[in-house]
Amino acid sequence: MRRKIPSTAALSAFETAARHQSFTKAADELAVTQSAICRQIGSLEDFLGVKLFRRDRRGVSLTEAGLIYSRKVASRLNEVEQDTLELMAKGGHGGTLELAVVPTFATKWLLPRLPRFIAERPDITVNLTTRTRPFLFDDTEFDAAIHAGATIWPGSEGLFLMRESLIGVCSPTLIAPRTRLTAADWRRYPLLQQSTRPYAWRDWFASRGMEVEGDMSGPKLELFSMLAEAAIHGIGIALIPRLLIEDELTRGVLIQVAKHEYSSGRSYHLIYPERKADNSALIVFREWIADQAKQYRQAMGLD
């Protein structure tokens, strides 16, 4: 079936005229005649079956439909131009990788290591967009995702990076270092809750053979970065993967409340749709992050 897409010449003429609110200025910018701009926009209106401009003796102005369409067309043309310039600059080599990431993992683990990748492969651009929940690749422009979960998504392939191990942490101003807490002691402190994991504390306590009253109450925050910051400021005790707070533990702004780590059953994976498996930029990034994850696991004694 033939696509319902207007010619790029007509779209370019329309975008320029809409930006200037003038056929004359559009003609000057595109180095064509005013009548050529009129013909292109007339053919576009015929194609759409919608009037894009009002015409009167004072000149032209966008209709409401024209205003909405002009914003969308301008955005699409800008994207095409950026892709074109990137391809021209790189001569067909390298590429761009659109990566969806869980935010705290991206900030605390991936970004500190990403300069190494950039140094090794300056021809590949990695764009990061945060996504906290699973999604369908077919509904997005993403090439891959880094996600913490128990399984790989349907229709996708995955690369295991590392398992998630949770520890209880807080500010040393809230609880003195090396303080041993009993089940009764835990009830005296606010437990910071991750809103997407309501049973996290209950499972953590159960793995220690403990029951703590009010284990599901306390301030609710969505992201691990929020939990870490709240814990640093003494708001309560947080349950966070060790790999996301190594710097805070080293600096002493967070301390581990109990010498207990609980495997949540979740693992971090690089996930990508099967149809993207042969994407050259993705192959390079996949090999690099696999090596980075292996080095991390070995350094932490997890392999």
Wavefront OBJ file of the C-alpha trace (Angstrom):
o trace
v 0.000 0.000 0.000
v 1.348 3.407 -0.946
v 2.144 5.601 2.047
v 0.118 8.777 2.552
v 3.177 11.011 2.737
v 3.388 14.402 0.976
v 6.492 15.329 -0.995
v 9.424 16.679 1.002
v 9.484 19.740 -1.277
v 5.901 20.581 -0.319
v 6.585 19.978 3.381
v 9.703 22.128 3.272
v 7.838 24.956 1.542
v 5.019 24.721 4.070
v 7.341 24.637 7.110
v 9.264 27.666 5.882
v 6.139 29.647 5.031
v 4.555 28.736 8.366
v 7.669 29.847 10.256
v 7.764 33.215 8.464
v 3.973 33.593 8.088
v 4.887 34.755 4.578
v 5.117 33.141 1.157
v 7.507 35.876 0.015
v 9.995 35.306 2.841
v 9.733 31.540 2.336
v 10.574 31.996 -1.337
v 13.595 34.126 -0.447
v 14.888 31.543 2.057
v 14.464 28.619 -0.327
v 15.714 30.586 -3.356
v 12.588 29.925 -5.424
v 9.798 32.111 -6.736
v 6.751 33.058 -4.690
v 4.539 31.305 -7.217
v 6.524 28.097 -6.628
v 5.779 28.334 -2.893
v 2.099 28.930 -3.676
v 1.993 25.850 -5.919
v 3.712 23.623 -3.355
v 1.403 24.700 -0.530
v -1.655 24.471 -2.781
v -0.725 20.909 -3.744
v -0.181 20.055 -0.061
v -3.615 21.423 0.874
v -5.176 19.419 -1.961
v -3.351 16.299 -0.781
v -4.531 16.787 2.806
v -7.991 18.071 1.989
v -7.412 20.748 4.645
v -6.746 24.479 4.376
v -3.456 25.352 6.058
v -3.417 29.112 5.402
v -5.947 31.915 5.303
v -5.312 34.242 2.386
v -6.459 37.855 2.228
v -5.215 41.209 0.975
v -2.899 41.625 3.956
v -1.111 38.338 3.273
v -1.373 34.847 4.756
v -1.871 33.406 8.246
v -2.047 29.859 9.522
v -5.360 28.203 10.223
v -5.680 26.288 13.490
v -5.083 23.029 11.606
v -2.123 24.620 9.844
v -0.581 25.750 13.131
v -0.805 22.272 14.693
v 0.476 20.569 11.535
v 3.354 23.051 11.145
v 4.714 22.222 14.594
v 4.681 18.500 13.848
v 6.200 18.934 10.385
v 8.972 21.178 11.742
v 9.854 18.570 14.372
v 9.990 15.747 11.803
v 12.065 17.767 9.334
v 14.514 18.674 12.107
v 14.915 14.984 12.948
v 15.525 14.091 9.296
v 18.071 16.894 9.013
v 19.912 15.760 12.158
v 20.008 12.162 10.937
v 21.272 13.308 7.553
v 24.024 15.495 8.995
v 25.096 12.697 11.328
v 25.288 10.208 8.472
v 27.245 12.665 6.323
v 29.650 13.453 9.161
v 30.353 9.804 9.918
v 30.423 8.627 6.321
v 28.131 5.712 7.072
v 30.322 4.412 9.912
v 29.354 4.121 13.565
v 25.842 5.221 14.309
v 23.503 6.200 17.108
v 22.172 3.912 19.801
v 18.885 4.848 21.455
v 18.962 3.286 24.904
v 16.181 3.200 27.505
v 17.561 2.940 31.036
v 16.387 2.671 34.604
v 17.458 6.072 35.948
v 19.557 5.344 39.040
v 21.496 2.522 37.376
v 22.240 4.869 34.482
v 23.402 7.678 36.772
v 25.397 5.674 39.324
v 26.779 2.729 37.309
v 26.597 3.321 33.565
v 27.462 7.014 33.172
v 30.711 6.855 35.201
v 31.902 4.105 32.819
v 30.535 5.565 29.586
v 33.570 7.841 28.913
v 35.597 4.666 28.326
v 33.183 3.605 25.605
v 33.216 7.064 24.035
v 37.032 7.027 24.008
v 37.076 3.607 22.344
v 34.268 4.292 19.867
v 33.816 8.027 19.240
v 31.907 7.147 16.056
v 28.979 5.759 18.077
v 26.622 8.107 19.917
v 24.689 6.653 22.866
v 21.478 8.506 23.754
v 19.936 7.710 27.141
v 16.246 8.050 28.017
v 14.861 6.990 31.388
v 12.169 4.337 31.552
v 11.207 2.758 34.873
v 8.778 0.138 33.565
v 8.748 -2.418 30.725
v 7.419 -1.294 27.341
v 6.942 -2.571 23.786
v 9.897 -1.847 21.521
v 7.548 -1.641 18.512
v 5.919 1.420 20.078
v 9.221 3.296 20.472
v 12.430 4.237 18.670
v 14.603 2.463 21.243
v 17.275 0.041 20.068
v 17.743 -1.518 23.504
v 16.975 -1.102 27.188
v 18.734 -1.705 30.485
v 16.149 -3.021 32.909
v 16.036 -4.729 36.289
v 13.620 -7.622 36.257
v 13.149 -11.336 36.686
v 12.642 -12.220 33.017
v 13.409 -11.146 29.462
v 10.569 -9.442 27.609
v 8.624 -11.339 24.903
v 10.121 -11.001 21.417
v 13.443 -9.815 22.775
v 16.907 -11.108 23.525
v 18.891 -10.248 26.600
v 22.369 -10.047 28.030
v 22.762 -10.697 31.748
v 24.736 -7.962 33.492
v 24.458 -8.558 37.252
v 22.139 -9.646 40.026
v 20.535 -7.182 42.396
v 21.485 -7.424 46.054
v 19.678 -5.167 48.557
v 21.158 -3.740 51.743
v 19.672 -1.553 54.475
v 21.380 1.834 54.740
v 20.945 5.110 56.569
v 22.801 8.244 57.610
v 25.314 7.847 60.469
v 23.459 10.741 62.093
v 20.345 8.567 62.358
v 21.967 5.407 63.700
v 25.517 5.205 64.998
v 27.837 2.933 62.986
v 28.062 -0.713 64.161
v 24.828 -0.421 66.138
v 23.073 -3.803 66.244
v 19.308 -3.523 65.849
v 16.824 -6.025 67.236
v 13.354 -6.540 65.760
v 12.012 -4.185 68.417
v 14.649 -1.562 67.526
v 13.628 -1.531 63.852
v 10.164 -0.274 64.790
v 11.701 2.929 66.188
v 12.962 4.099 62.780
v 11.089 5.196 59.636
v 11.439 2.698 56.819
v 11.702 4.399 53.433
v 9.514 2.544 50.955
v 10.019 2.204 47.218
v 6.566 2.794 45.750
v 7.039 0.219 42.982
v 8.121 -2.511 45.450
v 5.683 -2.448 48.377
v 6.864 -5.785 49.853
v 10.609 -5.105 49.644
v 11.149 -4.574 53.371
v 8.915 -7.513 54.345
v 10.887 -9.819 52.051
v 14.191 -8.461 53.363
v 13.170 -9.030 56.978
v 11.842 -12.511 56.146
v 15.214 -13.419 54.628
v 16.692 -12.623 58.077
v 14.029 -14.658 59.871
v 12.464 -11.529 61.332
v 9.018 -9.995 61.515
v 8.823 -6.251 62.039
v 5.573 -4.457 62.741
v 4.887 -1.625 60.278
v 7.298 -2.962 57.666
v 5.112 -1.546 54.878
v 4.643 1.910 56.357
v 6.873 4.914 55.840
v 7.492 7.598 53.195
v 7.089 6.251 49.663
v 9.519 7.278 46.912
v 9.734 5.997 43.353
v 13.440 5.935 42.494
v 16.479 4.485 44.262
v 18.194 7.857 43.839
v 15.376 9.439 45.861
v 15.665 6.758 48.541
v 19.425 7.295 48.786
v 19.081 11.063 49.085
v 16.332 10.746 51.693
v 18.477 8.324 53.691
v 21.506 10.640 53.468
v 19.414 13.432 54.996
v 18.340 11.241 57.904
v 14.697 10.796 56.919
v 14.825 7.052 57.462
v 16.407 3.702 56.558
v 16.425 2.725 52.892
v 16.727 -0.595 51.107
v 18.935 -0.090 48.048
v 21.093 -2.253 45.731
v 24.729 -2.005 46.827
v 25.927 -1.329 43.268
v 23.973 1.955 43.221
v 25.424 3.437 46.420
v 29.072 2.361 46.445
v 30.244 5.966 46.344
v 27.983 6.998 49.235
v 29.206 4.046 51.328
v 32.846 4.880 50.558
v 32.344 8.528 51.531
v 30.544 7.525 54.713
v 27.402 9.554 54.058
v 25.544 6.240 54.160
v 26.290 3.275 56.408
v 25.078 -0.295 56.203
v 22.675 -0.896 59.085
v 23.048 -4.685 59.169
v 25.604 -7.046 57.670
v 22.972 -8.678 55.527
v 22.467 -8.670 51.782
v 19.301 -9.993 50.211
v 19.062 -11.132 46.620
v 15.834 -9.634 45.352
v 15.510 -12.150 42.511
v 15.920 -9.338 40.015
v 18.829 -8.998 37.622
v 19.991 -6.188 35.386
v 19.890 -7.069 31.701
v 20.600 -5.352 28.426
v 17.433 -6.137 26.474
v 16.890 -5.614 22.749
v 14.309 -6.729 20.171
v 15.272 -9.759 18.097
v 15.082 -7.680 14.908
v 17.824 -5.384 16.289
v 20.272 -8.181 17.104
v 22.428 -7.434 14.036
v 22.503 -3.654 14.565
v 26.213 -2.790 14.287
v 26.206 -0.078 16.968
v 24.288 -2.342 19.324
v 26.724 -5.213 18.769
v 29.662 -2.976 19.721
v 27.892 -1.590 22.793
v 26.700 -5.057 23.830
v 30.252 -6.439 23.795
v 31.555 -3.429 25.713
v 28.938 -3.470 28.470
v 29.283 -7.243 28.840
v 32.984 -6.740 29.551
v 32.285 -3.870 31.975
v 29.723 -5.969 33.862
v 32.114 -8.928 34.024
v 34.879 -6.706 35.443
v 32.467 -5.356 38.050
v 31.265 -8.828 39.088
v 34.842 -10.053 39.425
v 35.887 -7.005 41.448
v 32.942 -7.546 43.805
v 33.547 -11.308 44.032
v 30.207 -12.081 42.395
v 31.459 -14.440 39.663
l 1 2 3 4 5 6 7 8 9 10 11 12 13 14 15 16 17 18 19 20 21 22 23 24 25 26 27 28 29 30 31 32 33 34 35 36 37 38 39 40 41 42 43 44 45 46 47 48 49 50 51 52 53 54 55 56 57 58 59 60 61 62 63 64 65 66 67 68 69 70 71 72 73 74 75 76 77 78 79 80 81 82 83 84 85 86 87 88 89 90 91 92 93 94 95 96 97 98 99 100 101 102 103 104 105 106 107 108 109 110 111 112 113 114 115 116 117 118 119 120 121 122 123 124 125 126 127 128 129 130 131 132 133 134 135 136 137 138 139 140 141 142 143 144 145 146 147 148 149 150 151 152 153 154 155 156 157 158 159 160 161 162 163 164 165 166 167 168 169 170 171 172 173 174 175 176 177 178 179 180 181 182 183 184 185 186 187 188 189 190 191 192 193 194 195 196 197 198 199 200 201 202 203 204 205 206 207 208 209 210 211 212 213 214 215 216 217 218 219 220 221 222 223 224 225 226 227 228 229 230 231 232 233 234 235 236 237 238 239 240 241 242 243 244 245 246 247 248 249 250 251 252 253 254 255 256 257 258 259 260 261 262 263 264 265 266 267 268 269 270 271 272 273 274 275 276 277 278 279 280 281 282 283 284 285 286 287 288 289 290 291 292 293 294 295 296 297 298 299 300 301 302 303
